[in-house]
Amino acid sequence: MTQTTSNSHLILTGDRPTGQLHLGHYVGSLRQRVTLQDRYPQYILIADLQGLTDNGSRPEKIAHNVLEVMADYLAVGIDPQRSTICLQSALPALAELTMLYMNIVTVSRVERNPTVKNEIQQKGFARSLPAGFLVYPISQAADITAFGADLVPVGDDQQPMIEQTNEIVHKMNSLLPEPVLRHCQALLSPVGRLPGVDGSAKMSKSLGNTLTLSATEEEIHKAVSAMYTDPQHLRISDPGKVEGNVVFTYLDAFHHDTEKVAAMKTHYQQGGLGDRQCKNELEECLQALLAPIRERRKTLIADKGMLLELLKAGSEKAHQKTQQTLVKVKRGLGLPVMF
Ligand code: TRP
């Protein structure tokens, strides 16, 4: 077998620019990207085309959030010198590969994707399901393979995308005289999904239970004060429950002193530790985390020209990279490559 891709690892990850990023993104992926950028070459895709798949009639929302997300990335410490940040709609190879892959994936296969199935139901699309939305996993497979990424840091809801990508890799490679596309695997975050501040399973903008990376001191205070704890824990002296107690879930995710959190948990379970005190501890740690991010973000978003220049530079580099894959696939399929 001819070696078509290098053996060294390469990361692709990304976000739909549907709004500002929040604490859920921070624990689930942003924090990990900051660490990973020192270890592997890393591309980060602002997936505006994917964002449009369920916002077709609200393009201004997606367009507006491209630079908001860019500012979020830089504010948390993603370094454009070490990570290449690029824009999906600026990379024609991704759209072309999507067109090619669509012919080797059946409609019934995309309809079986559990994440897409769930989303279709949640969004209540029924007969008004946009065709682009149904096939977004195919476009995501194009993203991943165009970069030759083998490691994809994503949340567990994205596992089906990885699985589907690998099926496409297998099928497409079998049609080519020698394999071009690389198989990939998910890099799951060590911390599970962060619940919303109201205790619901997911932190999501549409549920109004998020804390964005630009949350003010007052917003953080309010969110922590209203946070769901153990409804049975009425008096300080009562034994309290830690499981399902959002304050402790957040302490686990954000507090650097795990021993202290463990001691607090024991104390809380025995009785004698009040909710207020736990919330104070959490608030202090969230204020300390978000204050510098918020300040950096404020400076960054005030210079949209600079953000756009950085995104352009990253997209140029990504364009070269993804174009190479497209050309290899086209050649392998016997399509004339004109330019
Ligand atoms: N589907 C991802 C999300 O909703 C965004 C995304 C698009 C992505 N293309 C990608 C993630 C490629 C990883 C790799 O967050």
Boltz pocket constraint, residues with backbone or C-beta under 6 A from the ligand:
constraints:
  - pocket:
      binder: B
      contacts: [[A, 12], [A, 13], [A, 14], [A, 15], [A, 16], [A, 45], [A, 47], [A, 50], [A, 139], [A, 140], [A, 143], [A, 144], [A, 152], [A, 153], [A, 154], [A, 158]]
      max_distance: 6.0
